[in-house]
Amino acid sequence: MTNKINLFLAGLFFVLATASCVPRPEGAADSETIDIREDPLQLPLEGQEPIKISAQGYDITIKPKAEYVLKGLVLSRKNYGSDWNSIISPCDLAVAWGKMTTTGLYKKVKWSQGNRWYYWRYDEGFPFDNSFIARYSANVHAIPANDNLRAALLHISSGDTLEAYGFLVYVDAVKGEGNFWWNSSLSREDAGDGSCEVMYIDEIQFRGMVYR
């Protein structure tokens, strides 16, 4: 019994220590209700200058392709730190909206994330197919515009309702002779490889606070 208690306390200490390593973001109170019944809003964009970042030997260019407003329910969050993408994107957010949330069907689905993908499983009695789930949910590769937004993203939890503003982007990266790319989907109707949104976020609201 003593060993079990010691293991539990050690695990609790690790969780608390890890949580304390994430800085607390600075935000402002905002009591506006977030309406997650509608689809994300995507607007055409012209003339937006690319964003250039040099870090860890990579020269990264972020090219905005569309304005984007995402309102949804967070199904899960997955942090990343070992891929080149994590230089600009510390986490992915699995988010649902519209009919997936208003009907409560998201509760009948088991959600998970890994390797920059999100996954779902449901029982035989689920009333819709995979295309319905893909239509009303997404795995969002979140790129914060600054360190404060990065900290805010890392405080988001499953069950939070969020509203995020920014751009869907294409990302190019060069390191030595290596070339890398990461392009956002520009459709809510697609599925499979390339269907995730890569979102550059310059404002986000959740739990009654807005962060910029």
C-alpha positions in Angstrom: 0.0 0.0 0.0 2.8 2.4 0.9 4.5 1.8 -2.5 1.2 2.6 -4.3 0.8 5.8 -2.3 4.4 6.8 -3.1 3.8 6.1 -6.8 0.6 8.2 -6.7 2.3 11.1 -5.0 5.2 11.0 -7.4 2.9 11.0 -10.4 0.9 13.9 -8.9 4.1 15.8 -8.3 5.1 15.3 -11.9 1.8 16.5 -13.3 1.9 19.6 -11.1 5.5 20.3 -11.9 4.8 20.0 -15.6 1.8 22.3 -15.4 3.8 24.9 -13.6 6.3 25.0 -16.4 3.7 26.5 -18.7 3.5 30.3 -18.2 0.2 31.8 -17.5 -1.1 33.9 -20.4 -2.2 37.5 -19.9 -5.8 38.2 -21.1 -8.8 40.3 -20.6 -12.2 39.3 -19.3 -14.9 38.8 -22.0 -18.3 37.5 -21.1 -19.6 37.2 -24.6 -21.3 33.8 -25.3 -19.6 31.7 -28.0 -22.1 30.3 -30.5 -20.8 27.0 -31.8 -23.9 26.1 -33.8 -22.5 27.5 -37.1 -19.7 26.4 -39.4 -16.3 28.1 -39.2 -16.2 31.3 -41.2 -13.7 31.4 -44.0 -13.2 34.6 -46.1 -11.0 35.3 -49.2 -7.8 37.1 -48.6 -5.6 39.1 -50.9 -2.3 40.9 -50.5 -1.5 39.6 -47.0 2.3 39.7 -46.5 4.0 36.4 -45.5 5.3 35.9 -42.0 9.0 34.9 -41.8 10.6 33.1 -38.9 14.1 31.9 -38.4 14.5 29.4 -35.5 16.6 26.2 -34.7 18.3 26.4 -38.1 15.0 26.6 -40.1 13.9 29.5 -42.3 10.1 29.3 -42.2 7.7 31.3 -44.3 4.0 31.4 -43.3 1.7 32.4 -46.1 -1.9 33.4 -45.2 -4.4 32.0 -47.6 -7.8 32.9 -46.0 -9.2 34.7 -43.1 -10.7 32.2 -40.6 -12.9 32.4 -37.5 -13.3 29.1 -35.6 -16.0 28.7 -33.0 -16.2 25.2 -31.5 -16.0 22.7 -28.7 -12.6 21.3 -27.8 -12.6 17.5 -28.0 -9.0 17.1 -27.1 -5.6 18.8 -27.2 -2.3 17.2 -28.1 1.1 18.8 -27.5 4.1 18.3 -29.7 7.7 19.1 -29.3 9.9 16.8 -31.4 8.8 17.6 -35.0 10.0 20.6 -37.0 6.4 21.8 -37.1 6.5 22.3 -33.3 8.8 25.2 -33.7 5.8 27.2 -34.7 2.9 24.9 -33.6 3.1 23.6 -30.0 -0.2 21.7 -30.2 -3.1 20.4 -32.2 -6.7 21.1 -31.2 -9.5 18.6 -32.1 -12.6 20.8 -32.4 -16.3 20.1 -33.2 -19.1 22.5 -34.1 -22.6 22.6 -35.6 -24.6 19.4 -35.7 -21.9 17.4 -33.9 -22.3 19.6 -30.8 -26.0 20.7 -30.9 -27.1 17.0 -31.1 -24.7 15.9 -28.4 -23.4 13.2 -30.8 -19.8 14.1 -29.9 -20.3 12.4 -26.6 -21.0 9.1 -28.4 -17.6 9.2 -30.1 -14.2 8.3 -28.6 -11.6 10.9 -29.7 -7.8 10.7 -29.7 -4.8 12.4 -31.3 -1.3 11.5 -32.4 1.3 12.1 -35.0 -0.5 15.3 -36.0 -3.7 13.4 -36.8 -6.9 13.0 -34.9 -8.9 9.8 -34.7 -12.4 8.7 -33.7 -14.3 5.5 -32.9 -18.0 4.9 -32.4 -20.3 2.0 -31.7 -22.5 0.3 -34.2 -25.6 2.3 -33.2 -24.0 5.7 -34.2 -26.6 7.3 -36.6 -24.1 8.8 -39.1 -20.9 7.8 -41.1 -17.4 9.1 -41.1 -18.2 11.8 -43.5 -20.6 13.4 -41.0 -17.9 13.5 -38.3 -15.3 14.9 -40.8 -17.8 17.6 -41.8 -18.4 18.9 -38.3 -15.0 18.5 -36.7 -11.4 19.1 -37.5 -7.9 18.7 -36.2 -6.4 22.2 -36.1 -2.7 22.6 -36.2 -2.5 25.8 -34.1 0.2 28.4 -34.8 0.2 31.2 -32.2 1.2 34.7 -33.3 3.2 35.3 -30.1 4.4 33.8 -26.8 1.3 34.9 -25.0 -1.0 33.1 -27.4 1.3 30.1 -27.2 0.8 30.0 -23.4 -3.0 30.4 -23.9 -3.1 27.5 -26.3 -1.3 25.3 -23.8 -4.0 26.1 -21.1 -6.9 24.9 -23.3 -8.6 21.7 -22.2 -11.1 19.2 -23.5 -14.6 20.6 -22.9 -13.6 24.2 -23.4 -15.7 26.3 -25.8 -13.4 28.5 -27.9 -13.4 31.3 -30.5 -10.2 31.8 -32.5 -9.4 34.4 -35.1 -6.6 34.3 -37.7 -5.7 32.8 -41.0 -5.5 29.5 -42.7 -1.9 29.3 -44.0 0.6 27.4 -46.1 4.0 26.9 -44.5 7.3 26.5 -46.2 10.5 25.7 -44.3 14.1 25.3 -45.4 17.0 23.8 -43.4 20.3 23.3 -45.2 19.4 21.3 -48.3 16.1 20.1 -46.9 12.7 21.6 -47.9 9.5 21.1 -45.9 5.9 22.2 -46.4 2.7 22.2 -44.4 -0.4 23.4 -46.2 -3.8 24.0 -44.6 -7.0 22.5 -46.0 -9.3 25.3 -47.4 -12.4 23.1 -47.2 -14.6 21.7 -44.5 -15.8 18.9 -46.9 -12.5 17.0 -47.3 -11.1 14.1 -45.3 -7.8 12.1 -45.0 -4.3 13.4 -45.6 -4.1 17.1 -46.1 -7.6 17.8 -44.6 -6.4 19.4 -41.4 -6.5 23.1 -40.9 -3.2 24.9 -40.3 -4.3 28.0 -38.5 -2.2 31.1 -37.6 -4.0 32.5 -34.5 -3.8 36.1 -33.4 -6.7 36.1 -31.0 -8.4 33.4 -29.0 -11.2 33.4 -26.4 -12.1 30.6 -23.9 -13.3 30.4 -20.3 -14.5 34.0 -20.2 -11.1 35.4 -21.2 -9.7 36.7 -24.5 -6.0 36.5 -25.4 -4.0 38.4 -28.0 
